[in-house]
């Protein structure tokens, strides 16, 4: 199965910045489990998580939110 768009985006952006995913998590003050839950669509992330990741990845939080909501199935 292909990686989710947000997972690909976070991995690519971290790579561009020369950061490991562990370092991204440390700087964003989130656990690896939180990052995994976000990238696997296990649950919607807290706004604090999105903002923290956006700051570390040097992107606008709305970019990450767009990727999150693109993956949410419509009911």
Backbone as CSV, one residue per row, in Angstrom:
resi,resn,N_x,N_y,N_z,CA_x,CA_y,CA_z,C_x,C_y,C_z
1,UNK,0.842,-1.178,0.000,0.000,0.000,0.000,0.887,1.241,0.000
2,UNK,0.477,2.273,-0.732,1.242,3.507,-0.806,1.131,4.296,0.486
3,UNK,2.167,5.061,0.762,2.154,5.940,1.923,1.130,7.048,1.700
4,UNK,0.553,7.522,2.784,-0.432,8.588,2.690,0.242,9.880,2.231
5,UNK,-0.529,10.791,1.627,0.054,12.067,1.181,0.712,12.853,2.316
6,UNK,0.112,12.854,3.490,0.718,13.621,4.584,2.008,12.957,5.057
7,UNK,2.040,11.645,5.038,3.260,10.939,5.435,4.381,11.267,4.456
8,UNK,4.076,11.185,3.163,5.071,11.521,2.146,5.545,12.966,2.303
9,UNK,4.589,13.863,2.530,4.923,15.281,2.646,5.854,15.530,3.829
10,UNK,5.518,14.982,4.984,6.342,15.175,6.180,7.727,14.579,5.981
11,UNK,7.790,13.387,5.434,9.092,12.747,5.197,9.933,13.555,4.213
12,UNK,9.325,14.013,3.120,10.053,14.790,2.117,10.526,16.123,2.674
13,UNK,9.644,16.798,3.402,9.999,18.111,3.963,11.104,17.963,5.011
14,UNK,11.010,16.955,5.851,12.049,16.707,6.852,13.383,16.443,6.156
15,UNK,13.340,15.650,5.101,14.552,15.348,4.335,15.150,16.613,3.730
16,UNK,14.302,17.479,3.174,14.775,18.745,2.604,15.495,19.592,3.649
17,UNK,15.010,19.526,4.886,15.588,20.309,5.972,16.729,19.582,6.673
18,UNK,17.011,18.354,6.240,18.089,17.575,6.843,17.762,17.065,8.232
19,UNK,16.480,16.790,8.471,16.027,16.326,9.783,15.522,14.892,9.714
20,UNK,15.825,14.122,10.731,15.226,12.797,10.859,13.813,12.974,11.409
21,UNK,12.996,11.955,11.266,11.652,12.031,11.836,11.709,12.107,13.356
22,UNK,12.687,11.464,13.948,12.849,11.556,15.406,13.152,12.989,15.822
23,UNK,13.980,13.661,15.040,14.320,15.054,15.344,13.118,15.966,15.131
24,UNK,12.335,15.705,14.096,11.108,16.472,13.864,10.193,16.339,15.077
25,UNK,10.010,15.118,15.545,9.153,14.887,16.714,9.693,15.597,17.947
26,UNK,10.986,15.505,18.160,11.593,16.146,19.328,11.371,17.653,19.291
27,UNK,11.628,18.257,18.137,11.474,19.712,18.003,10.018,20.155,18.093
28,UNK,9.116,19.315,17.607,7.685,19.638,17.657,7.061,19.273,19.000
29,UNK,7.855,18.632,19.851,7.403,18.212,21.179,6.227,17.233,21.098
30,UNK,6.364,16.267,20.178,5.368,15.213,20.054,6.084,13.860,20.084
31,UNK,5.340,12.817,20.380,5.925,11.469,20.393,5.925,10.896,18.978
32,UNK,6.756,9.880,18.789,6.750,9.182,17.501,5.378,8.541,17.271
33,UNK,4.737,8.080,18.344,3.407,7.484,18.224,2.387,8.505,17.709
34,UNK,2.498,9.742,18.183,1.603,10.798,17.703,1.815,11.029,16.217
35,UNK,3.072,11.078,15.793,3.367,11.253,14.373,2.831,10.074,13.567
36,UNK,3.025,8.872,14.083,2.521,7.678,13.402,0.989,7.737,13.278
37,UNK,0.316,8.091,14.351,-1.155,8.182,14.319,-1.621,9.196,13.281
38,UNK,-0.912,10.309,13.198,-1.252,11.338,12.226,-1.055,10.840,10.803
39,UNK,0.092,10.241,10.540,0.400,9.839,9.163,-0.351,8.597,8.713
40,UNK,-0.842,7.835,9.655,-1.614,6.643,9.294,-3.122,6.895,9.339
41,UNK,-3.505,8.128,9.667,-4.925,8.473,9.691,-5.695,7.812,10.810
42,UNK,-4.992,7.418,11.872,-5.638,6.730,12.985,-6.631,7.628,13.714
43,UNK,-6.296,8.919,13.797,-7.205,9.870,14.432,-6.828,11.264,13.971
44,UNK,-7.756,12.185,14.129,-7.454,13.566,13.780,-6.495,14.146,14.806
45,UNK,-5.490,14.868,14.353,-4.497,15.419,15.275,-5.017,16.646,16.009
46,UNK,-4.417,16.912,17.148,-4.716,18.142,17.872,-4.118,19.313,17.104
47,UNK,-4.726,20.463,17.219,-4.214,21.653,16.551,-2.788,21.947,17.011
48,UNK,-2.506,21.711,18.276,-1.165,21.902,18.828,-0.138,21.051,18.069
49,UNK,-0.522,19.843,17.707,0.354,18.948,16.957,0.633,19.512,15.572
50,UNK,-0.404,19.962,14.893,-0.264,20.528,13.549,0.623,21.769,13.578
51,UNK,0.376,22.654,14.531,1.155,23.894,14.621,2.615,23.583,14.936
52,UNK,2.848,22.654,15.858,4.216,22.266,16.193,4.963,21.701,15.007
53,UNK,4.320,20.813,14.283,4.944,20.232,13.090,5.187,21.293,12.022
54,UNK,4.222,22.172,11.835,4.361,23.223,10.821,5.554,24.128,11.134
55,UNK,5.723,24.456,12.384,6.862,25.300,12.777,8.181,24.600,12.469
56,UNK,8.285,23.342,12.833,9.512,22.583,12.597,9.767,22.417,11.106
57,UNK,8.722,22.147,10.347,8.859,21.900,8.909,8.897,23.194,8.090
58,UNK,8.708,24.326,8.786,8.764,25.640,8.146,7.731,25.783,7.029
59,UNK,6.507,25.374,7.357,5.388,25.513,6.428,4.209,26.109,7.194
60,UNK,3.231,26.591,6.463,2.036,27.132,7.102,1.191,25.970,7.625
61,UNK,0.629,26.096,8.819,-0.196,25.008,9.369,-1.353,24.590,8.462
62,UNK,-1.871,25.527,7.691,-2.980,25.178,6.793,-2.569,24.156,5.745
63,UNK,-1.286,24.146,5.368,-0.805,23.143,4.404,-0.959,21.747,4.981
64,UNK,-0.575,21.592,6.250,-0.708,20.282,6.891,-2.173,19.929,7.118
65,UNK,-2.973,20.911,7.521,-4.404,20.645,7.717,-5.068,20.208,6.417
66,UNK,-4.676,20.833,5.318,-5.237,20.441,4.021,-4.948,18.975,3.742
67,UNK,-3.723,18.544,4.005,-3.357,17.144,3.778,-4.132,16.213,4.710
68,UNK,-4.318,16.634,5.965,-5.073,15.821,6.925,-6.503,15.657,6.449
69,UNK,-7.144,16.750,6.091,-8.558,16.681,5.721,-8.781,16.069,4.346
70,UNK,-7.775,16.077,3.500,-7.883,15.372,2.224,-8.003,13.864,2.438
71,UNK,-7.509,13.382,3.571,-7.546,11.960,3.856,-8.764,11.507,4.654
72,UNK,-9.527,12.473,5.182,-10.691,12.125,5.990,-11.812,11.675,5.061
73,UNK,-12.310,10.451,5.254,-13.397,9.972,4.378,-14.680,10.748,4.629
74,UNK,-15.365,11.059,3.559,-16.662,11.747,3.667,-17.724,10.725,4.053
75,UNK,-18.572,11.105,4.964,-19.632,10.187,5.417,-20.967,10.639,4.927
